[in-house]
Structure formats: C-alpha cells, structure tokens
Amino acid sequence: GVKRIIYLGGLVNDSLDLSPHMRSRKEVGEILASGDIPVTEFRASIIIGAKGGSYAMLRYLVERLRVMVCPSWVKSLAQPIAVDDVVEYLAESLSKPETIGKIFEIGGPDKITYEELMRVYSAYLNKNLFVIQIPFLTTRLSSYWVDLITPVKASLARPLIDSLDRKSTRLNSSH
C-alpha cells in the first residue's frame, strides 16, 4: 500500500572515490528508484540540527575543546543546511507531484569547510578555538578521538569522517 517514497541521501560526487558510507547512501537511492513505487530523493550535505551526526561531532568538539588537533578532513567543503529547511523540503514534496522521480540536491547558501563551521559555532559560544592541523591523522584515529571526547560513537564517527576525508561531497550551486 506504499504510494510514494521520499528518501534523504547524501550529496555525492560521482567522479571521486566515494567512501563506503556515501556509496551506500547513493546505492540505497538507486535501489529505491529501481522499484515500482515512485521515489523522490533529496541529497544533503551536513544537516545542522540537534540529532545530526556530523553536527553533533562538531558541536561537542567545539564545546569541550579549546585546542583541537585535526586531520586534513577539516578543510573539506560542506554546504550545511538547517534541519528545519530539510523537513520543509521533505514535507512539501508530498503535495507536489512534479517532484516524483526527481533527485534534488539541497543545501544552504554557504559553502564552508568543517573547520570554518567549528569556528562559526565557537564564535557563537563566544569562545576562542585553536586548530592545529596534522595531515597524517587517520580516519580511525580521528573516530576514536571523537568517541573519547563526545557522545558520538566511533562506529558512527568513522563513516562520517571517512566521507569528509575523501572530499566526497558535491556542492550544488543552487538549492
């Protein structure tokens, strides 16, 4: 009795080597679209909201640390979007039949690095943040550090960081 599927995936750049996490999200969209039930797919970068994994990592790291030793993935670009905007897109698509069978790349107006996002949040908290970049830190080590410092478990942090590390997000020019 399912009449329609609305799927929220991730922004991907097909020309890059996708992380397993991003490849999986892309494949889920393709599998859903290959069935008989009409699908609308939205692809987002970092979703800024209380329950988002990438945002939770950022928030807890900034709130708990004044000095961060970070790997090169903090220089990866993202196109953050507010969770309220994502929910609005998803809900509105239900009443718009012209969205059926389409893929929409959604993101906020700003293209910003993960480090810049951390700095924006630290400024919001009126807190100084010092970032020391160390390019040889691995995804595994980074995920264990996130697990140690934040409530975000390494099992969630690792695929998110791997996606950032591979710079696998494709940033769209409009939303």
mmCIF file of the C-alpha atoms, coordinates in Angstrom:
data_MODEL
# 
_entry.id   MODEL 
# 
loop_
_atom_site.group_PDB 
_atom_site.id 
_atom_site.type_symbol 
_atom_site.label_atom_id 
_atom_site.label_alt_id 
_atom_site.label_comp_id 
_atom_site.label_asym_id 
_atom_site.label_entity_id 
_atom_site.label_seq_id 
_atom_site.pdbx_PDB_ins_code 
_atom_site.Cartn_x 
_atom_site.Cartn_y 
_atom_site.Cartn_z 
_atom_site.occupancy 
_atom_site.B_iso_or_equiv 
_atom_site.pdbx_formal_charge 
_atom_site.auth_seq_id 
_atom_site.auth_comp_id 
_atom_site.auth_asym_id 
_atom_site.auth_atom_id 
_atom_site.pdbx_PDB_model_num 
ATOM 1   C CA . GLY A 1 1   ? 0.000  0.000  0.000   1.00 0.00 ? 1   GLY A CA 1 
ATOM 2   C CA . VAL A 1 2   ? 3.000  2.340  -0.139  1.00 0.00 ? 2   VAL A CA 1 
ATOM 3   C CA . LYS A 1 3   ? 2.178  5.112  -2.595  1.00 0.00 ? 3   LYS A CA 1 
ATOM 4   C CA . ARG A 1 4   ? 5.455  7.026  -2.549  1.00 0.00 ? 4   ARG A CA 1 
ATOM 5   C CA . ILE A 1 5   ? 8.951  7.014  -1.051  1.00 0.00 ? 5   ILE A CA 1 
ATOM 6   C CA . ILE A 1 6   ? 10.755 10.183 -0.020  1.00 0.00 ? 6   ILE A CA 1 
ATOM 7   C CA . TYR A 1 7   ? 14.448 9.384  0.543   1.00 0.00 ? 7   TYR A CA 1 
ATOM 8   C CA . LEU A 1 8   ? 17.058 11.620 2.172   1.00 0.00 ? 8   LEU A CA 1 
ATOM 9   C CA . GLY A 1 9   ? 20.544 10.700 0.961   1.00 0.00 ? 9   GLY A CA 1 
ATOM 10  C CA . GLY A 1 10  ? 23.861 12.497 0.808   1.00 0.00 ? 10  GLY A CA 1 
ATOM 11  C CA . LEU A 1 11  ? 25.477 14.812 -1.716  1.00 0.00 ? 11  LEU A CA 1 
ATOM 12  C CA . VAL A 1 12  ? 27.961 12.804 -3.761  1.00 0.00 ? 12  VAL A CA 1 
ATOM 13  C CA . ASN A 1 13  ? 30.493 13.495 -6.463  1.00 0.00 ? 13  ASN A CA 1 
ATOM 14  C CA . ASP A 1 14  ? 30.452 10.560 -8.875  1.00 0.00 ? 14  ASP A CA 1 
ATOM 15  C CA . SER A 1 15  ? 33.895 11.476 -10.194 1.00 0.00 ? 15  SER A CA 1 
ATOM 16  C CA . LEU A 1 16  ? 35.539 10.858 -6.797  1.00 0.00 ? 16  LEU A CA 1 
ATOM 17  C CA . ASP A 1 17  ? 36.231 7.630  -4.946  1.00 0.00 ? 17  ASP A CA 1 
ATOM 18  C CA . LEU A 1 18  ? 33.236 7.514  -2.623  1.00 0.00 ? 18  LEU A CA 1 
ATOM 19  C CA . SER A 1 19  ? 33.576 6.383  0.959   1.00 0.00 ? 19  SER A CA 1 
ATOM 20  C CA . PRO A 1 20  ? 31.650 3.182  1.786   1.00 0.00 ? 20  PRO A CA 1 
ATOM 21  C CA . HIS A 1 21  ? 29.162 5.319  3.745   1.00 0.00 ? 21  HIS A CA 1 
ATOM 22  C CA . MET A 1 22  ? 28.439 7.665  0.834   1.00 0.00 ? 22  MET A CA 1 
ATOM 23  C CA . ARG A 1 23  ? 28.458 4.845  -1.735  1.00 0.00 ? 23  ARG A CA 1 
ATOM 24  C CA . SER A 1 24  ? 25.879 3.029  0.412   1.00 0.00 ? 24  SER A CA 1 
ATOM 25  C CA . ARG A 1 25  ? 23.640 6.089  0.648   1.00 0.00 ? 25  ARG A CA 1 
ATOM 26  C CA . LYS A 1 26  ? 23.831 6.563  -3.128  1.00 0.00 ? 26  LYS A CA 1 
ATOM 27  C CA . GLU A 1 27  ? 23.087 2.876  -3.764  1.00 0.00 ? 27  GLU A CA 1 
ATOM 28  C CA . VAL A 1 28  ? 20.053 2.965  -1.455  1.00 0.00 ? 28  VAL A CA 1 
ATOM 29  C CA . GLY A 1 29  ? 18.623 5.787  -3.571  1.00 0.00 ? 29  GLY A CA 1 
ATOM 30  C CA . GLU A 1 30  ? 19.275 3.805  -6.761  1.00 0.00 ? 30  GLU A CA 1 
ATOM 31  C CA . ILE A 1 31  ? 17.706 0.636  -5.337  1.00 0.00 ? 31  ILE A CA 1 
ATOM 32  C CA . LEU A 1 32  ? 14.608 2.504  -4.181  1.00 0.00 ? 32  LEU A CA 1 
ATOM 33  C CA . ALA A 1 33  ? 14.266 4.212  -7.579  1.00 0.00 ? 33  ALA A CA 1 
ATOM 34  C CA . SER A 1 34  ? 14.546 0.862  -9.398  1.00 0.00 ? 34  SER A CA 1 
ATOM 35  C CA . GLY A 1 35  ? 11.309 -0.419 -7.850  1.00 0.00 ? 35  GLY A CA 1 
ATOM 36  C CA . ASP A 1 36  ? 7.687  0.195  -8.778  1.00 0.00 ? 36  ASP A CA 1 
ATOM 37  C CA . ILE A 1 37  ? 6.957  2.731  -6.031  1.00 0.00 ? 37  ILE A CA 1 
ATOM 38  C CA . PRO A 1 38  ? 7.536  6.362  -7.079  1.00 0.00 ? 38  PRO A CA 1 
ATOM 39  C CA . VAL A 1 39  ? 10.573 7.919  -5.354  1.00 0.00 ? 39  VAL A CA 1 
ATOM 40  C CA . THR A 1 40  ? 11.694 11.467 -4.662  1.00 0.00 ? 40  THR A CA 1 
ATOM 41  C CA . GLU A 1 41  ? 15.290 11.731 -3.466  1.00 0.00 ? 41  GLU A CA 1 
ATOM 42  C CA . PHE A 1 42  ? 16.837 14.617 -1.610  1.00 0.00 ? 42  PHE A CA 1 
ATOM 43  C CA . ARG A 1 43  ? 20.621 14.775 -1.197  1.00 0.00 ? 43  ARG A CA 1 
ATOM 44  C CA . ALA A 1 44  ? 22.071 16.901 1.565   1.00 0.00 ? 44  ALA A CA 1 
ATOM 45  C CA . SER A 1 45  ? 25.486 17.718 2.978   1.00 0.00 ? 45  SER A CA 1 
ATOM 46  C CA . ILE A 1 46  ? 25.762 18.421 6.718   1.00 0.00 ? 46  ILE A CA 1 
ATOM 47  C CA . ILE A 1 47  ? 22.366 18.917 8.338   1.00 0.00 ? 47  ILE A CA 1 
ATOM 48  C CA . ILE A 1 48  ? 22.526 21.412 11.174  1.00 0.00 ? 48  ILE A CA 1 
ATOM 49  C CA . GLY A 1 49  ? 20.214 20.223 13.919  1.00 0.00 ? 49  GLY A CA 1 
ATOM 50  C CA . ALA A 1 50  ? 20.236 18.630 17.336  1.00 0.00 ? 50  ALA A CA 1 
ATOM 51  C CA . LYS A 1 51  ? 20.209 14.974 16.218  1.00 0.00 ? 51  LYS A CA 1 
ATOM 52  C CA . GLY A 1 52  ? 22.507 15.113 13.153  1.00 0.00 ? 52  GLY A CA 1 
ATOM 53  C CA . GLY A 1 53  ? 25.677 13.006 13.465  1.00 0.00 ? 53  GLY A CA 1 
ATOM 54  C CA . SER A 1 54  ? 28.068 15.405 11.725  1.00 0.00 ? 54  SER A CA 1 
ATOM 55  C CA . TYR A 1 55  ? 26.623 18.359 13.581  1.00 0.00 ? 55  TYR A CA 1 
ATOM 56  C CA . ALA A 1 56  ? 26.802 16.522 16.920  1.00 0.00 ? 56  ALA A CA 1 
ATOM 57  C CA . MET A 1 57  ? 30.503 15.807 16.340  1.00 0.00 ? 57  MET A CA 1 
ATOM 58  C CA . LEU A 1 58  ? 31.149 19.459 15.565  1.00 0.00 ? 58  LEU A CA 1 
ATOM 59  C CA . ARG A 1 59  ? 29.088 20.751 18.476  1.00 0.00 ? 59  ARG A CA 1 
ATOM 60  C CA . TYR A 1 60  ? 30.600 18.528 21.146  1.00 0.00 ? 60  TYR A CA 1 
ATOM 61  C CA . LEU A 1 61  ? 34.172 19.019 19.938  1.00 0.00 ? 61  LEU A CA 1 
ATOM 62  C CA . VAL A 1 62  ? 33.822 22.815 19.984  1.00 0.00 ? 62  VAL A CA 1 
ATOM 63  C CA . GLU A 1 63  ? 32.026 22.873 23.334  1.00 0.00 ? 63  GLU A CA 1 
ATOM 64  C CA . ARG A 1 64  ? 34.594 20.623 25.024  1.00 0.00 ? 64  ARG A CA 1 
ATOM 65  C CA . LEU A 1 65  ? 37.911 21.642 23.485  1.00 0.00 ? 65  LEU A CA 1 
ATOM 66  C CA . ARG A 1 66  ? 39.717 24.974 23.168  1.00 0.00 ? 66  ARG A CA 1 
ATOM 67  C CA . VAL A 1 67  ? 42.589 23.473 21.182  1.00 0.00 ? 67  VAL A CA 1 
ATOM 68  C CA . MET A 1 68  ? 41.941 20.882 18.503  1.00 0.00 ? 68  MET A CA 1 
ATOM 69  C CA . VAL A 1 69  ? 44.456 18.728 16.728  1.00 0.00 ? 69  VAL A CA 1 
ATOM 70  C CA . CYS A 1 70  ? 42.705 17.967 13.460  1.00 0.00 ? 70  CYS A CA 1 
ATOM 71  C CA . PRO A 1 71  ? 43.441 15.943 10.331  1.00 0.00 ? 71  PRO A CA 1 
ATOM 72  C CA . SER A 1 72  ? 43.149 17.329 6.804   1.00 0.00 ? 72  SER A CA 1 
ATOM 73  C CA . TRP A 1 73  ? 39.446 16.465 6.518   1.00 0.00 ? 73  TRP A CA 1 
ATOM 74  C CA . VAL A 1 74  ? 38.581 19.651 8.444   1.00 0.00 ? 74  VAL A CA 1 
ATOM 75  C CA . LYS A 1 75  ? 39.401 21.509 5.197   1.00 0.00 ? 75  LYS A CA 1 
ATOM 76  C CA . SER A 1 76  ? 36.698 19.601 3.270   1.00 0.00 ? 76  SER A CA 1 
ATOM 77  C CA . LEU A 1 77  ? 33.915 21.778 1.942   1.00 0.00 ? 77  LEU A CA 1 
ATOM 78  C CA . ALA A 1 78  ? 30.340 21.258 3.030   1.00 0.00 ? 78  ALA A CA 1 
ATOM 79  C CA . GLN A 1 79  ? 27.098 23.005 2.226   1.00 0.00 ? 79  GLN A CA 1 
ATOM 80  C CA . PRO A 1 80  ? 25.275 22.918 5.551   1.00 0.00 ? 80  PRO A CA 1 
ATOM 81  C CA . ILE A 1 81  ? 21.516 23.158 5.703   1.00 0.00 ? 81  ILE A CA 1 
ATOM 82  C CA . ALA A 1 82  ? 19.226 23.636 8.703   1.00 0.00 ? 82  ALA A CA 1 
ATOM 83  C CA . VAL A 1 83  ? 17.191 20.607 9.733   1.00 0.00 ? 83  VAL A CA 1 
ATOM 84  C CA . ASP A 1 84  ? 14.016 22.741 9.613   1.00 0.00 ? 84  ASP A CA 1 
ATOM 85  C CA . ASP A 1 85  ? 14.701 23.500 5.929   1.00 0.00 ? 85  ASP A CA 1 
ATOM 86  C CA . VAL A 1 86  ? 15.250 19.804 5.186   1.00 0.00 ? 86  VAL A CA 1 
ATOM 87  C CA . VAL A 1 87  ? 11.976 18.867 6.890   1.00 0.00 ? 87  VAL A CA 1 
ATOM 88  C CA . GLU A 1 88  ? 10.198 21.589 4.911   1.00 0.00 ? 88  GLU A CA 1 
ATOM 89  C CA . TYR A 1 89  ? 11.562 20.234 1.606   1.00 0.00 ? 89  TYR A CA 1 
ATOM 90  C CA . LEU A 1 90  ? 10.540 16.681 2.505   1.00 0.00 ? 90  LEU A CA 1 
ATOM 91  C CA . ALA A 1 91  ? 7.031  17.685 3.634   1.00 0.00 ? 91  ALA A CA 1 
ATOM 92  C CA . GLU A 1 92  ? 6.391  20.000 0.682   1.00 0.00 ? 92  GLU A CA 1 
ATOM 93  C CA . SER A 1 93  ? 7.376  17.336 -1.830  1.00 0.00 ? 93  SER A CA 1 
ATOM 94  C CA . LEU A 1 94  ? 4.412  15.223 -0.687  1.00 0.00 ? 94  LEU A CA 1 
ATOM 95  C CA . SER A 1 95  ? 1.977  17.767 -2.101  1.00 0.00 ? 95  SER A CA 1 
ATOM 96  C CA . LYS A 1 96  ? 3.935  18.365 -5.328  1.00 0.00 ? 96  LYS A CA 1 
ATOM 97  C CA . PRO A 1 97  ? 3.535  15.520 -7.821  1.00 0.00 ? 97  PRO A CA 1 
ATOM 98  C CA . GLU A 1 98  ? 6.111  17.162 -10.108 1.00 0.00 ? 98  GLU A CA 1 
ATOM 99  C CA . THR A 1 99  ? 8.816  16.067 -7.638  1.00 0.00 ? 99  THR A CA 1 
ATOM 100 C CA . ILE A 1 100 ? 8.138  12.359 -8.258  1.00 0.00 ? 100 ILE A CA 1 
ATOM 101 C CA . GLY A 1 101 ? 11.094 10.582 -9.852  1.00 0.00 ? 101 GLY A CA 1 
ATOM 102 C CA . LYS A 1 102 ? 13.419 13.516 -9.283  1.00 0.00 ? 102 LYS A CA 1 
ATOM 103 C CA . ILE A 1 103 ? 16.654 13.966 -7.335  1.00 0.00 ? 103 ILE A CA 1 
ATOM 104 C CA . PHE A 1 104 ? 17.121 17.270 -5.530  1.00 0.00 ? 104 PHE A CA 1 
ATOM 105 C CA . GLU A 1 105 ? 20.477 18.415 -4.191  1.00 0.00 ? 105 GLU A CA 1 
ATOM 106 C CA . ILE A 1 106 ? 19.697 20.583 -1.216  1.00 0.00 ? 106 ILE A CA 1 
ATOM 107 C CA . GLY A 1 107 ? 21.984 22.750 0.821   1.00 0.00 ? 107 GLY A CA 1 
ATOM 108 C CA . GLY A 1 108 ? 22.181 26.133 2.394   1.00 0.00 ? 108 GLY A CA 1 
ATOM 109 C CA . PRO A 1 109 ? 23.621 29.111 0.516   1.00 0.00 ? 109 PRO A CA 1 
ATOM 110 C CA . ASP A 1 110 ? 27.105 28.844 2.076   1.00 0.00 ? 110 ASP A CA 1 
ATOM 111 C CA . LYS A 1 111 ? 29.944 26.572 1.010   1.00 0.00 ? 111 LYS A CA 1 
ATOM 112 C CA . ILE A 1 112 ? 32.160 26.295 4.033   1.00 0.00 ? 112 ILE A CA 1 
ATOM 113 C CA . THR A 1 113 ? 34.824 23.974 5.440   1.00 0.00 ? 113 THR A CA 1 
ATOM 114 C CA . TYR A 1 114 ? 34.222 21.852 8.507   1.00 0.00 ? 114 TYR A CA 1 
ATOM 115 C CA . GLU A 1 115 ? 36.866 23.937 10.290  1.00 0.00 ? 115 GLU A CA 1 
ATOM 116 C CA . GLU A 1 116 ? 35.030 27.155 9.388   1.00 0.00 ? 116 GLU A CA 1 
ATOM 117 C CA . LEU A 1 117 ? 31.813 25.626 10.745  1.00 0.00 ? 117 LEU A CA 1 
ATOM 118 C CA . MET A 1 118 ? 33.619 24.877 14.012  1.00 0.00 ? 118 MET A CA 1 
ATOM 119 C CA . ARG A 1 119 ? 34.871 28.461 14.139  1.00 0.00 ? 119 ARG A CA 1 
ATOM 120 C CA . VAL A 1 120 ? 31.379 29.875 13.491  1.00 0.00 ? 120 VAL A CA 1 
ATOM 121 C CA . TYR A 1 121 ? 29.986 27.763 16.320  1.00 0.00 ? 121 TYR A CA 1 
ATOM 122 C CA . SER A 1 122 ? 32.831 28.731 18.675  1.00 0.00 ? 122 SER A CA 1 
ATOM 123 C CA . ALA A 1 123 ? 32.218 32.413 17.884  1.00 0.00 ? 123 ALA A CA 1 
ATOM 124 C CA . TYR A 1 124 ? 28.525 31.877 18.648  1.00 0.00 ? 124 TYR A CA 1 
ATOM 125 C CA . LEU A 1 125 ? 29.615 30.496 22.032  1.00 0.00 ? 125 LEU A CA 1 
ATOM 126 C CA . ASN A 1 126 ? 31.972 33.477 22.440  1.00 0.00 ? 126 ASN A CA 1 
ATOM 127 C CA . LYS A 1 127 ? 34.857 31.053 22.751  1.00 0.00 ? 127 LYS A CA 1 
ATOM 128 C CA . ASN A 1 128 ? 38.328 31.065 21.214  1.00 0.00 ? 128 ASN A CA 1 
ATOM 129 C CA . LEU A 1 129 ? 39.192 27.998 19.174  1.00 0.00 ? 129 LEU A CA 1 
ATOM 130 C CA . PHE A 1 130 ? 42.695 26.987 18.165  1.00 0.00 ? 130 PHE A CA 1 
ATOM 131 C CA . VAL A 1 131 ? 43.037 24.418 15.394  1.00 0.00 ? 131 VAL A CA 1 
ATOM 132 C CA . ILE A 1 132 ? 46.293 22.636 14.700  1.00 0.00 ? 132 ILE A CA 1 
ATOM 133 C CA . GLN A 1 133 ? 46.158 20.624 11.502  1.00 0.00 ? 133 GLN A CA 1 
ATOM 134 C CA . ILE A 1 134 ? 48.095 17.361 11.370  1.00 0.00 ? 134 ILE A CA 1 
ATOM 135 C CA . PRO A 1 135 ? 47.707 15.725 7.955   1.00 0.00 ? 135 PRO A CA 1 
ATOM 136 C CA . PHE A 1 136 ? 48.770 12.209 8.969   1.00 0.00 ? 136 PHE A CA 1 
ATOM 137 C CA . LEU A 1 137 ? 45.939 11.553 11.448  1.00 0.00 ? 137 LEU A CA 1 
ATOM 138 C CA . THR A 1 138 ? 43.917 8.636  10.083  1.00 0.00 ? 138 THR A CA 1 
ATOM 139 C CA . THR A 1 139 ? 40.155 8.285  9.914   1.00 0.00 ? 139 THR A CA 1 
ATOM 140 C CA . ARG A 1 140 ? 40.334 5.500  12.505  1.00 0.00 ? 140 ARG A CA 1 
ATOM 141 C CA . LEU A 1 141 ? 42.325 7.619  14.988  1.00 0.00 ? 141 LEU A CA 1 
ATOM 142 C CA . SER A 1 142 ? 40.026 10.592 14.402  1.00 0.00 ? 142 SER A CA 1 
ATOM 143 C CA . SER A 1 143 ? 36.943 8.479  15.038  1.00 0.00 ? 143 SER A CA 1 
ATOM 144 C CA . TYR A 1 144 ? 38.398 7.116  18.303  1.00 0.00 ? 144 TYR A CA 1 
ATOM 145 C CA . TRP A 1 145 ? 39.200 10.683 19.401  1.00 0.00 ? 145 TRP A CA 1 
ATOM 146 C CA . VAL A 1 146 ? 35.618 11.762 18.632  1.00 0.00 ? 146 VAL A CA 1 
ATOM 147 C CA . ASP A 1 147 ? 34.356 8.718  20.574  1.00 0.00 ? 147 ASP A CA 1 
ATOM 148 C CA . LEU A 1 148 ? 36.518 9.677  23.563  1.00 0.00 ? 148 LEU A CA 1 
ATOM 149 C CA . ILE A 1 149 ? 35.627 13.391 23.626  1.00 0.00 ? 149 ILE A CA 1 
ATOM 150 C CA . THR A 1 150 ? 31.973 13.317 22.544  1.00 0.00 ? 150 THR A CA 1 
ATOM 151 C CA . PRO A 1 151 ? 28.902 11.079 22.925  1.00 0.00 ? 151 PRO A CA 1 
ATOM 152 C CA . VAL A 1 152 ? 29.221 10.248 19.191  1.00 0.00 ? 152 VAL A CA 1 
ATOM 153 C CA . LYS A 1 153 ? 30.433 6.654  18.950  1.00 0.00 ? 153 LYS A CA 1 
ATOM 154 C CA . ALA A 1 154 ? 33.420 5.735  16.777  1.00 0.00 ? 154 ALA A CA 1 
ATOM 155 C CA . SER A 1 155 ? 31.164 3.430  14.742  1.00 0.00 ? 155 SER A CA 1 
ATOM 156 C CA . LEU A 1 156 ? 29.159 6.484  13.609  1.00 0.00 ? 156 LEU A CA 1 
ATOM 157 C CA . ALA A 1 157 ? 32.070 8.931  13.523  1.00 0.00 ? 157 ALA A CA 1 
ATOM 158 C CA . ARG A 1 158 ? 34.272 6.763  11.288  1.00 0.00 ? 158 ARG A CA 1 
ATOM 159 C CA . PRO A 1 159 ? 31.952 6.677  8.224   1.00 0.00 ? 159 PRO A CA 1 
ATOM 160 C CA . LEU A 1 160 ? 31.164 10.390 8.596   1.00 0.00 ? 160 LEU A CA 1 
ATOM 161 C CA . ILE A 1 161 ? 34.846 11.330 8.860   1.00 0.00 ? 161 ILE A CA 1 
ATOM 162 C CA . ASP A 1 162 ? 35.762 8.978  6.007   1.00 0.00 ? 162 ASP A CA 1 
ATOM 163 C CA . SER A 1 163 ? 33.187 10.757 3.837   1.00 0.00 ? 163 SER A CA 1 
ATOM 164 C CA . LEU A 1 164 ? 34.726 14.124 4.719   1.00 0.00 ? 164 LEU A CA 1 
ATOM 165 C CA . ASP A 1 165 ? 38.264 12.795 4.307   1.00 0.00 ? 165 ASP A CA 1 
ATOM 166 C CA . ARG A 1 166 ? 37.572 11.670 0.747   1.00 0.00 ? 166 ARG A CA 1 
ATOM 167 C CA . LYS A 1 167 ? 36.025 15.045 -0.045  1.00 0.00 ? 167 LYS A CA 1 
ATOM 168 C CA . SER A 1 168 ? 33.125 13.087 -1.483  1.00 0.00 ? 168 SER A CA 1 
ATOM 169 C CA . THR A 1 169 ? 30.519 15.791 -1.126  1.00 0.00 ? 169 THR A CA 1 
ATOM 170 C CA . ARG A 1 170 ? 29.476 17.578 -4.258  1.00 0.00 ? 170 ARG A CA 1 
ATOM 171 C CA . LEU A 1 171 ? 28.336 21.089 -3.686  1.00 0.00 ? 171 LEU A CA 1 
ATOM 172 C CA . ASN A 1 172 ? 25.488 22.347 -5.786  1.00 0.00 ? 172 ASN A CA 1 
ATOM 173 C CA . SER A 1 173 ? 25.246 25.932 -6.935  1.00 0.00 ? 173 SER A CA 1 
ATOM 174 C CA . SER A 1 174 ? 21.576 26.305 -6.075  1.00 0.00 ? 174 SER A CA 1 
ATOM 175 C CA . HIS A 1 175 ? 19.112 24.703 -3.715  1.00 0.00 ? 175 HIS A CA 1 
# 
